[in-house]
Amino acid sequence: MRDVQLAHLAEQYGVATEYEDWRGRRVAVSSETVRAVLTALGADTTDPEAAARARARLLPPAVVVREGKAPELALPDGAHGTVETVDGALLPLGPGLPLGAHTLRVTAADGEHQAPLLVVPDRLEPTALRRKRRLWGLTTQIYSVRSRASWGTGDLRDLAELTDWSARDLGADFTLVNPVHATEPLPPVEPSPYLPVSRRYASPIYLRIEDVPEYARLDPAQREGIQRLARPLRERGRTADLLDRDAVWEAKRQALEVLFQVQRAPGREASLRTYLEREGRSLVEFATWNALAEEYGTDFRAWPEHLRDVSSHAVGQEALRLWPTVEFHRWLQWLLDQQLAHAHHAAVDAGMAVGVVHDLASGVQPGGADAWMYGDALVPGLHMGAPPDGPDRRGQDWGRPVWHPRRLAELGYAPLRQILGQALRHSGGIRTDHVTGLFRVWCVPEGAPPDQGTYIHYDHEGTVGSLLLAAHRADAVVVGEDLGSVEPRIREHLADRGVLGTSVMWFEQDPEGRPPSPGRWRTDCLATVATQDLPPVASYLSTEHVELRDRLGLLERPAAEERADAEEQVERWRSVLVELGLLEADVDPVADPAAVVAAMHAYLARTPARMVGVALTDVVGERRMQNQPGTTTEYPNWRIPLTSVEGEPVLVDELLADPRMVSRIRRTVGPVGGDGQIL
């Protein structure tokens, strides 16, 4: 195939033959990479005409139309179409179609054709953003926020108590938490919440055992047995030691197996059956993956070949053989559904305008449940990653599976809509990690180095439309993580559709490279000082993060140069805060980080940002990072409990009762939490 034919075929399949790098220069993608990606997508690169014919059809793989508009289709003379809605109604093809996923049927001279039809909102206008000029809230990692009653890691009861307190005492509008996606059914448990086995379902490690109603039906001996499992975990949870998810999940698993055997009250049983019926086949498949993973390991690609196809007869037979275990995992998700609902309702009942905001990871483990369940919508042989950039000139291969643009569309974006709907089922908002993945994804052919990849593009009307549809139904706020090098058209499109961006104080600068005045920030964003991948403010001010990266061998320049740059950045921001009258000129940032933290959030309060997030780690004085990018086992990523500036553990119940801590928090959030009423 000649290069011009290859380029034409790549255009048809949405595969980039060149891209703009982090320096703004155009980079040509090698022919070998383009061929490898096209082949993975199912294109015949040896016969371009046959490949082109394979894509030719009367209707596109999916038709996406914004609410109130009519589908724009180039139908031949004499062809006519109707729309079959989800409830079976037949409607004429035109404007005014109801929101949702439907089926478009077109009758032409050569017969009947059909395609999924998605009617999506034109723009999000959630109630919370209509009623208040600004929303503010705490951002936190649930697992790190423990109480005296939790089992060594934070759980959904701890989240409920934190949200209730921050709403009633501080006037917070939301609490943004880490992804609670499903993890492995048996240890070892992946510590990163951004590398789950499934985004469709949640991790039972977040359950509060004593809040399961069947716990009250145990006899005293059984309850004592469960408390014996909890005691050593609670004792460890009152220290600053690293979190041990494996020990926590082993103990909780034993306790839950006991509770699973308890006879449920009639109302509880009816509730369970209703939940199972609503979740249907998807939950059966997820629970079956868990049961099989306990037998054959957590990477389905290493299972016996006859079990790798979720729809095979062999899988059905194994599910029947393992049915008690399948039922156990379905039951766990029901418990999670209830406790997630309680945490969100507690937030709203306490007065939050939004409530809990859940984080959606950008991908999943390649051998996990979602990859098994949604295999038909994924591209075999391609990995999600990132192109070379300033911090990493080699590029990145994250090893995560990639949605197949055409197959996802042919399914009416159902897998994506299911995942989004679940994340928004019990929340008032969602933060989507790596939101540019709804437009394009850097793909690395299996076995190739990360810099030898290219972008594949999606019909963003379908992907973004799916996000808006799910959020509209939940009346939810949507925040897209759009940090780094992002095409302006992507930010503009998301802003036009009512999706907020993400602006981080340490990254913001004016055209001259200096900290901008507060008024120059964009309005449609969630504004924060940092992210979960950056050091807490106390560490940043002292440049401890430079020392850490130096010890881990992550610096590409001498440590002295890195430290000088970090100190210069801190000084630039200190000067701005002093000029604005937010920080006393004689404050030493290293000696008094709390004053700087308060000043930084007072600065954010002066920006026009619609949402402001305050990291709980910063208001309590935490110094350790949750995650050090570029490391795996070299640093205890995602295993850092919440501690104070002195390195002492901070527990939820103590946080609420400690006058000094409450005073510090009020000092920080006071300027942010002013009256922002519109209505």
VOGU-3710 file (C-alpha; in Angstrom, 3 decimals, decimal comma):
1> mrdvqlahla> 0,000/0,000/0,000  1,387/3,396/-0,992  1,793/6,048/1,684  -1,015/8,164/0,206  -3,392/5,194/0,341  -2,284/4,430/3,881  -2,920/8,025/4,921  -6,395/7,954/3,347  -7,259/4,710/5,118  -5,913/6,093/8,407
11> eqygvateye> -8,157/9,144/8,006  -11,177/6,885/7,504  -10,357/4,989/10,693  -9,495/8,068/12,760  -5,811/7,173/13,068  -3,404/10,129/13,189  -0,505/10,101/10,732  1,031/13,119/12,445  0,528/15,013/15,688  1,672/18,114/17,526
21> dwrgrrvavs> 4,119/17,354/20,324  4,568/19,086/23,673  6,832/21,711/22,058  4,217/22,591/19,448  6,085/20,864/16,598  4,509/18,527/14,066  5,707/14,934/14,346  5,175/12,401/11,556  4,038/8,934/12,661  5,950/6,067/11,087
31> setvravlta> 4,207/3,929/8,467  4,923/0,856/10,577  3,020/2,329/13,517  0,084/3,421/11,356  -0,151/-0,061/9,808  0,023/-1,750/13,217  -2,757/0,426/14,634  -4,957/0,028/11,559  -4,504/-3,737/11,652  -5,466/-3,802/15,331
41> lgadttdpea> -8,606/-1,848/14,433  -9,501/-4,503/11,863  -8,484/-2,696/8,660  -6,981/-4,660/5,789  -3,847/-2,633/5,028  -2,973/-4,929/2,120  -6,138/-4,061/0,191  -7,220/-0,432/0,722  -10,226/-0,706/-1,593  -11,594/-3,684/0,351
51> aarararllp> -10,980/-1,840/3,622  -12,829/1,205/2,306  -15,768/-0,935/1,163  -15,915/-2,560/4,589  -16,627/0,846/6,102  -19,169/1,900/3,479  -22,759/1,632/4,670  -25,969/3,607/4,423  -25,942/4,592/8,103  -22,966/5,417/10,319
61> pavvvregka> -22,205/3,015/13,189  -24,188/5,310/15,496  -26,183/8,486/15,028  -25,807/11,116/17,742  -28,103/14,124/17,826  -28,389/16,931/20,343  -31,706/17,516/22,055  -34,165/19,485/19,924  -32,252/18,875/16,699  -33,102/16,536/13,825
71> pelalpdgah> -30,606/13,853/12,745  -28,581/14,951/9,738  -28,529/11,980/7,368  -27,789/11,744/3,660  -30,525/9,280/2,740  -31,132/8,229/-0,891  -34,304/9,293/-2,673  -37,317/7,349/-1,493  -35,744/6,224/1,790  -37,561/7,027/5,005
81> gtvetvdgal> -36,773/6,453/8,645  -38,433/5,956/12,001  -37,134/5,904/15,548  -37,937/3,097/17,943  -37,591/4,333/21,507  -36,486/2,210/24,438  -40,094/1,641/25,494  -41,036/0,471/21,984  -42,756/3,615/20,703  -42,291/4,481/17,016
91> lplgpglplg> -41,600/8,138/16,244  -40,987/9,973/12,973  -37,440/10,950/12,164  -37,184/14,637/13,049  -36,591/17,151/15,839  -38,050/16,754/19,314  -36,896/13,171/19,938  -36,699/12,222/23,642  -33,345/12,065/25,377  -31,829/8,605/25,562
101> ahtlrvtaad> -30,619/5,643/23,521  -32,958/4,558/20,720  -32,849/2,614/17,452  -32,964/4,330/14,075  -34,593/2,263/11,317  -34,311/3,324/7,676  -36,117/1,639/4,803  -34,401/2,059/1,434  -34,527/0,355/-1,950  -32,040/-2,294/-0,822
111> gehqapllvv> -33,909/-3,157/2,386  -34,024/-2,057/6,013  -31,027/-0,582/7,797  -30,675/0,245/11,461  -28,229/1,950/13,800  -28,183/3,102/17,403  -29,508/6,627/17,860  -28,385/8,641/20,870  -30,240/11,843/21,758  -28,126/13,850/24,184
121> pdrleptalr> -28,313/17,227/25,954  -26,848/20,177/24,102  -25,451/21,621/27,323  -25,375/20,670/30,982  -27,044/23,047/33,415  -27,069/21,294/36,798  -29,220/22,806/39,509  -26,281/23,392/41,862  -24,469/25,616/39,354  -27,639/27,527/38,545
131> rkrrlwgltt> -28,274/28,360/42,182  -24,828/29,356/43,410  -22,074/31,517/41,987  -19,459/29,254/43,474  -19,319/25,770/44,926  -16,559/24,739/47,275  -15,632/21,520/48,990  -12,967/19,266/50,394  -10,994/16,871/48,212  -9,734/13,689/49,808
141> qiysvrsras> -8,710/10,064/49,437  -11,332/8,009/51,304  -8,982/5,174/52,211  -6,596/7,575/53,994  -9,282/9,192/56,187  -9,825/6,816/59,088  -11,758/6,853/62,339  -11,501/4,940/65,593  -14,224/2,602/64,363  -12,937/1,871/60,850
151> wgtgdlrdla> -10,856/-1,189/60,094  -7,477/0,389/59,346  -8,513/2,215/56,159  -11,181/4,820/55,576  -14,627/3,567/54,603  -18,002/4,873/53,462  -19,179/5,607/57,012  -16,077/7,761/57,508  -16,939/9,553/54,262  -20,529/10,113/55,426
161> eltdwsardl> -19,339/11,622/58,714  -16,766/13,835/56,983  -19,333/15,175/54,527  -21,944/15,759/57,224  -19,466/17,731/59,333  -17,996/19,767/56,472  -21,489/20,699/55,279  -22,982/21,619/58,672  -19,943/23,273/60,263  -18,079/24,670/57,261
171> gadftlvnpv> -20,794/25,172/54,648  -19,146/22,903/52,088  -21,027/22,136/48,872  -19,264/18,912/47,898  -16,642/16,331/48,792  -14,509/15,095/45,902  -13,119/11,612/46,519  -10,784/9,171/44,791  -12,198/6,479/42,486  -13,950/3,723/44,459
181> hateplppve> -13,779/1,286/41,542  -13,605/-2,475/42,034  -10,365/-4,141/43,054  -9,190/-7,753/43,088  -11,413/-10,264/44,936  -8,429/-11,712/46,813  -5,090/-10,216/47,911  -2,845/-8,791/46,697  -5,003/-5,701/46,178  -3,753/-3,095/43,710
191> pspylpvsrr> -3,161/0,056/45,798  -3,808/2,545/43,003  -7,468/3,598/42,771  -6,695/4,574/39,187  -5,911/1,005/38,085  -9,065/-0,969/38,949  -10,320/-4,280/37,606  -13,642/-2,582/36,829  -15,027/0,926/36,617  -18,539/-0,476/36,359
201> yaspiylrie> -18,646/-1,629/39,991  -17,079/-0,656/43,322  -14,605/-2,091/45,818  -16,036/-3,770/48,939  -12,964/-2,723/50,912  -14,885/0,547/51,477  -17,736/-1,200/53,316  -18,300/-0,515/57,016  -18,976/-4,007/58,342  -21,020/-2,918/61,350
211> dvpeyarldp> -23,367/-0,914/59,097  -24,539/-4,053/57,304  -27,979/-4,633/58,936  -27,373/-8,372/59,196  -24,574/-7,629/61,661  -27,250/-6,827/64,277  -28,786/-10,287/63,725  -25,608/-12,136/64,691  -25,413/-13,882/68,020  -22,915/-12,467/70,559
221> aqregiqrla> -20,271/-15,092/69,774  -20,365/-14,305/66,066  -20,114/-10,570/66,696  -17,179/-11,104/69,001  -15,508/-13,178/66,304  -15,864/-10,320/63,840  -14,580/-7,783/66,360  -11,503/-9,936/66,920  -10,770/-9,471/63,234  -11,197/-5,700/63,547
231> rplrergrta> -9,178/-4,933/66,689  -5,634/-5,247/65,325  -6,620/-3,238/62,272  -8,098/-0,472/64,435  -4,945/-0,371/66,529  -2,778/-0,024/63,429  -5,223/2,595/62,121  -4,351/4,852/65,050  -0,737/5,072/63,899  0,974/6,822/61,002
241> dlldrdavwe> 2,088/3,474/59,563  1,479/2,751/55,905  -1,936/1,399/54,998  -2,182/-2,358/54,541  -5,048/-3,035/52,134  -4,322/-6,748/51,973  -4,735/-7,192/55,729  -7,871/-5,038/55,731  -9,507/-6,906/52,876  -8,606/-10,352/54,262
251> akrqalevlf> -10,321/-9,476/57,545  -13,332/-7,820/55,924  -13,733/-10,721/53,523  -13,934/-13,169/56,444  -16,496/-10,984/58,199  -18,584/-10,559/55,063  -18,648/-14,285/54,436  -20,194/-14,693/57,892  -22,768/-11,967/57,220  -23,638/-13,462/53,844
261> qvqrapgrea> -24,954/-16,569/55,603  -27,336/-14,608/57,857  -31,001/-14,833/56,913  -32,209/-11,486/55,649  -35,438/-9,862/56,801  -38,221/-9,962/54,166  -37,796/-6,294/53,282  -34,070/-6,697/52,883  -34,510/-9,743/50,698  -36,979/-7,862/48,491
271> slrtylereg> -34,525/-4,968/48,195  -31,756/-7,338/47,159  -33,913/-8,988/44,497  -34,908/-5,597/43,092  -31,268/-4,569/42,869  -30,200/-7,820/41,197  -32,992/-7,536/38,662  -32,026/-3,970/37,810  -28,348/-4,810/37,352  -29,154/-7,933/35,349
281> rslvefatwn> -26,588/-9,589/33,153  -23,805/-7,053/33,747  -23,640/-7,856/37,449  -23,756/-11,605/36,772  -20,799/-11,237/34,408  -18,851/-9,108/36,879  -19,524/-11,537/39,726  -18,582/-14,455/37,479  -15,249/-12,807/36,682  -14,607/-12,510/40,419
291> alaeeygtdf> -15,463/-16,169/41,010  -13,246/-17,294/38,137  -10,459/-14,960/39,274  -10,437/-16,695/42,639  -9,905/-20,013/40,831  -7,600/-19,048/37,958  -6,032/-15,683/38,860  -6,976/-12,074/38,244  -5,741/-11,818/34,634  -8,329/-13,495/32,413
301> rawpehlrdv> -5,809/-13,593/29,554  -3,997/-16,347/31,464  -7,152/-18,406/32,078  -7,898/-21,580/30,128  -8,715/-20,462/26,605  -12,350/-21,630/26,732  -13,019/-19,214/29,633  -11,667/-16,054/28,005  -14,894/-15,345/26,104  -17,505/-13,943/28,486
311> sshavgqeal> -20,379/-15,231/26,326  -19,105/-18,803/25,893  -21,038/-21,865/27,020  -18,041/-22,936/29,118  -18,210/-19,704/31,127  -21,898/-20,303/31,793  -21,148/-23,810/33,043  -18,396/-22,537/35,328  -20,693/-19,837/36,669  -23,243/-22,489/37,636
321> rlwptvefhr> -20,542/-24,565/39,335  -19,324/-21,518/41,257  -22,784/-20,028/41,799  -22,486/-19,560/45,609  -19,373/-17,439/45,019  -21,063/-15,566/42,167  -24,002/-14,801/44,467  -21,606/-13,601/47,171  -20,039/-11,053/44,837  -23,437/-9,863/43,602
331> wlqwlldqql> -24,478/-9,409/47,248  -21,338/-7,355/47,952  -22,270/-4,893/45,223  -25,753/-4,538/46,709  -24,205/-3,622/50,062  -21,969/-1,096/48,345  -24,923/0,380/46,503  -26,644/0,989/49,831  -23,632/2,445/51,647  -22,696/4,654/48,687
341> ahahhaavda> -26,269/5,937/48,685  -26,110/6,634/52,423  -22,856/8,619/52,101  -24,291/10,817/49,351  -27,655/11,294/51,061  -25,888/12,226/54,296  -24,065/14,966/52,399  -27,203/16,338/50,752  -29,262/16,089/53,938  -26,579/18,103/55,736
351> gmavgvvhdl> -27,021/20,917/53,226  -24,511/20,265/50,455  -25,556/21,696/47,103  -23,793/18,870/45,241  -22,867/16,116/47,704  -20,298/13,462/46,936  -18,351/13,893/43,690  -16,858/10,634/42,439  -13,710/10,327/40,367  -13,719/8,211/37,197
361> asgvqpggad> -10,383/6,588/36,346  -9,236/6,792/32,738  -8,858/3,036/32,291  -8,757/-0,446/33,790  -6,435/-3,405/34,171  -6,035/-5,253/30,845  -6,875/-8,620/32,395  -9,621/-7,397/34,706  -13,388/-7,685/34,789  -14,218/-4,774/32,482
371> awmygdalvp> -11,722/-5,931/29,866  -13,377/-9,362/29,974  -16,966/-8,085/30,024  -16,526/-5,418/27,365  -13,992/-7,226/25,182  -16,089/-6,726/22,035  -15,724/-2,960/22,409  -11,948/-2,970/22,977  -8,980/-3,101/20,613  -6,735/-6,138/21,052
381> glhmgappdg> -3,047/-5,398/20,678  -3,167/-1,708/21,608  -2,305/-0,067/24,926  -3,361/3,331/26,217  -0,468/5,627/27,035  0,986/9,098/26,579  3,315/10,594/23,948  6,749/11,953/24,823  6,626/15,235/26,734  8,808/17,467/28,859
391> pdrrgqdwgr> 8,908/15,318/32,018  9,123/12,012/30,104  10,816/12,112/26,725  10,301/8,359/26,225  6,518/8,482/26,333  4,399/6,180/28,496  2,720/2,813/28,003  0,052/2,416/30,685  -0,883/-1,081/29,526  -4,602/-0,262/29,703
401> pvwhprrlae> -7,034/-1,412/27,024  -8,457/1,045/24,514  -12,045/1,484/23,346  -12,539/0,544/19,689  -14,049/3,696/18,121  -16,337/1,903/15,677  -17,394/-0,999/17,882  -18,159/1,323/20,774  -20,347/3,378/18,437  -22,053/0,270/17,024
411> lgyaplrqil> -23,040/-0,605/20,595  -24,610/2,826/20,974  -21,860/3,650/23,500  -23,651/1,305/25,922  -20,497/0,137/27,805  -19,429/3,733/28,400  -22,949/4,773/29,371  -23,182/1,900/31,866  -19,918/2,913/33,517  -20,897/6,575/33,682
421> gqalrhsggi> -24,385/5,795/34,959  -22,994/3,682/37,781  -20,520/6,379/38,813  -23,341/8,926/38,954  -25,942/6,687/40,586  -25,181/7,957/44,089  -23,367/11,243/43,577  -23,959/14,841/42,673  -20,988/15,103/40,381  -18,206/13,311/38,581
431> rtdhvtglfr> -14,593/14,149/37,821  -13,363/12,384/34,704  -9,647/11,648/34,742  -7,858/12,342/31,441  -11,016/13,772/29,854  -9,218/14,212/26,524  -9,624/10,434/26,173  -13,202/11,137/25,087  -11,708/12,772/21,978  -8,513/10,885/21,278
441> vwcvpegapp> -6,188/8,370/22,930  -2,469/7,768/22,472  -2,176/4,127/21,456  0,968/2,025/21,595  1,071/-1,219/19,567  1,841/-4,171/21,826  5,588/-4,721/21,986  6,498/-1,283/20,594  8,247/1,431/22,642  5,872/4,094/24,041
451> dqgtyihydh> 7,139/6,826/21,725  6,220/4,705/18,673  2,496/5,200/19,051  -0,147/7,485/17,608  -3,558/8,896/18,378  -6,845/7,295/17,499  -9,832/9,599/17,436  -13,396/9,080/18,651  -16,649/10,658/17,580  -16,703/13,023/20,531
461> egtvgsllla> -20,364/13,787/19,909  -20,986/10,214/21,033  -18,501/9,972/23,896  -19,085/13,452/25,320  -22,792/13,072/24,594  -22,851/9,877/26,661  -21,233/11,744/29,547  -23,739/14,594/29,303  -26,681/12,215/29,095  -25,635/10,385/32,271
471> ahradavvvg> -24,951/13,653/34,110  -28,238/15,212/32,970  -30,198/12,283/34,343  -28,409/12,631/37,684  -28,582/16,465/37,658  -24,851/16,262/38,281  -21,862/18,566/37,920  -19,110/17,312/35,581  -15,430/18,219/35,908  -12,970/17,119/33,253
481> edlgsvepri> -9,292/16,736/34,143  -7,794/18,658/31,222  -4,319/19,395/32,552  -1,192/19,342/30,441  -0,987/19,798/26,690  -4,613/19,898/25,524  -5,835/21,157/22,176  -7,773/24,427/22,588  -10,670/22,975/20,565  -11,171/20,292/23,235
491> rehladrgvl> -11,357/22,808/26,069  -13,673/25,008/24,014  -16,005/22,128/23,166  -16,234/20,963/26,772  -16,868/24,501/28,019  -19,601/24,969/25,416  -21,250/21,758/26,619  -21,200/22,761/30,305  -18,263/20,568/31,404  -15,916/22,319/33,829
501> gtsvmwfeqd> -12,165/22,093/33,378  -9,428/21,700/35,974  -7,080/24,547/36,913  -4,217/23,989/39,349  -2,538/26,903/41,090  1,033/25,624/40,761  0,530/25,252/36,982  -1,145/28,585/36,266  0,930/31,365/34,723  0,467/34,477/32,623
511> pegrppspgr> 1,986/34,915/29,130  5,246/36,052/30,738  5,463/32,891/32,830  4,564/34,588/36,126  1,705/33,771/38,519  -1,419/35,383/37,044  -3,710/37,777/38,848  -6,795/35,962/40,222  -9,073/37,640/37,698  -7,235/36,024/34,768
521> wrtdclatva> -8,323/32,520/35,724  -11,019/30,872/33,636  -14,503/30,728/35,104  -15,638/27,257/34,030  -13,282/25,185/36,132  -12,569/23,441/39,408  -9,717/25,446/40,930  -7,296/23,772/43,357  -3,820/24,371/44,687  -2,540/20,941/43,597
531> tqdlppvasy> -3,639/17,423/42,587  -3,266/13,932/44,025  -0,067/13,555/41,975  1,609/16,637/43,472  3,154/17,188/46,904  1,061/18,724/49,693  1,731/22,438/50,134  3,878/21,949/53,252  6,216/19,670/51,299  6,242/21,935/48,256
541> lstehvelrd> 7,190/24,992/50,304  10,163/23,225/51,887  11,178/21,573/48,559  11,028/18,176/50,264  9,556/16,842/47,038  12,829/17,593/45,248  14,780/15,664/47,852  12,371/12,740/47,456  12,685/12,643/43,670  16,447/12,901/44,006
551> rlgllerpaa> 16,538/9,866/46,345  14,340/7,938/43,921  16,543/8,778/40,930  13,779/10,655/39,102  15,622/13,922/38,439  16,946/14,668/34,969  18,963/17,635/36,254  21,230/18,131/39,280  19,263/18,359/42,509  20,620/21,841/43,184
561> eeradaeeqv> 19,097/23,138/39,932  15,741/21,485/40,637  15,729/22,875/44,166  16,572/26,380/42,946  13,692/26,272/40,448  11,279/25,031/43,129  12,379/27,741/45,560  12,000/30,376/42,852  8,455/29,207/42,108  7,560/29,333/45,805
571> erwrsvlvel> 9,032/32,836/46,065  7,082/34,045/43,018  3,826/32,875/44,549  4,754/34,231/47,994  5,358/37,650/46,437  1,973/37,611/44,678  0,185/36,642/47,879  1,930/39,450/49,751  1,113/41,993/47,005  -2,554/41,023/47,194
581> glleadvdpv> -2,566/41,512/50,963  -3,291/37,836/51,584  -0,007/37,029/53,358  2,101/39,042/55,778  5,454/39,980/54,264  7,446/38,578/57,198  5,892/35,085/57,034  8,450/32,349/56,413  6,701/29,753/54,178  8,808/26,896/55,512
591> adpaavvaam> 8,286/27,808/59,169  4,579/28,651/58,839  3,065/26,602/55,988  -0,434/26,944/57,474  -0,390/30,696/56,811  0,601/30,108/53,196  -2,073/27,432/52,757  -4,698/29,882/54,029  -3,390/32,637/51,751  -3,413/30,352/48,720
601> haylartpar> -7,044/29,478/49,241  -7,883/33,124/49,812  -6,289/33,702/46,404  -8,463/30,966/44,859  -11,494/32,657/46,412  -10,715/35,756/44,346  -10,719/33,844/41,056  -13,958/33,530/39,050  -13,768/29,700/39,212  -17,204/28,088/39,599
611> mvgvaltdvv> -15,795/25,389/41,906  -12,929/25,504/44,413  -11,471/22,349/45,938  -9,570/22,381/49,229  -7,330/19,355/49,816  -7,868/17,860/53,262  -4,158/16,981/53,315  -3,269/20,673/53,100  -5,617/21,903/55,807  -4,304/19,337/58,327
621> gerrmqnqpg> -0,660/19,893/57,367  0,153/16,552/55,715  3,655/16,453/54,211  3,764/13,088/52,432  2,645/12,642/48,828  -0,131/10,195/48,013  1,479/9,277/44,727  4,888/9,853/43,209  4,570/9,636/39,412  7,267/7,588/37,761
631> ttteypnwri> 7,406/4,997/40,539  5,732/1,690/41,339  7,318/-0,099/44,287  10,043/2,519/44,886  7,564/4,698/46,805  4,497/3,624/48,838  2,009/5,142/46,415  -1,620/5,335/47,582  -0,745/3,892/51,003  -0,253/7,132/52,954
641> pltsvegepv> -2,704/7,707/55,832  -3,859/11,223/56,724  -1,419/12,757/59,203  -0,778/16,191/60,699  2,169/18,520/60,198  3,796/16,747/63,152  3,329/13,378/61,440  0,627/12,241/63,846  -2,439/10,371/62,504  -5,545/12,493/61,964
651> lvdelladpr> -8,760/10,546/62,551  -12,193/11,749/61,473  -13,682/11,717/64,967  -10,705/13,622/66,358  -10,721/16,031/63,419  -14,279/17,007/64,251  -13,528/17,468/67,943  -10,043/19,040/68,026  -10,495/22,839/68,501  -7,004/23,583/67,139
661> mvsrirrtvg> -7,599/21,574/63,983  -11,064/23,048/63,481  -9,606/26,552/63,891  -6,916/25,802/61,306  -9,484/24,451/58,848  -11,790/27,440/59,330  -8,881/29,779/58,726  -8,180/28,035/55,415  -11,679/27,607/54,034  -13,206/30,787/55,439
671> pvggdgqil> -12,551/33,020/52,391  -13,619/30,237/50,007  -16,851/29,376/51,751  -18,617/32,702/51,531  -22,269/33,091/50,547  -22,475/32,357/46,851  -26,234/32,331/46,394  -27,704/33,296/43,032  -31,345/32,392/43,598
//
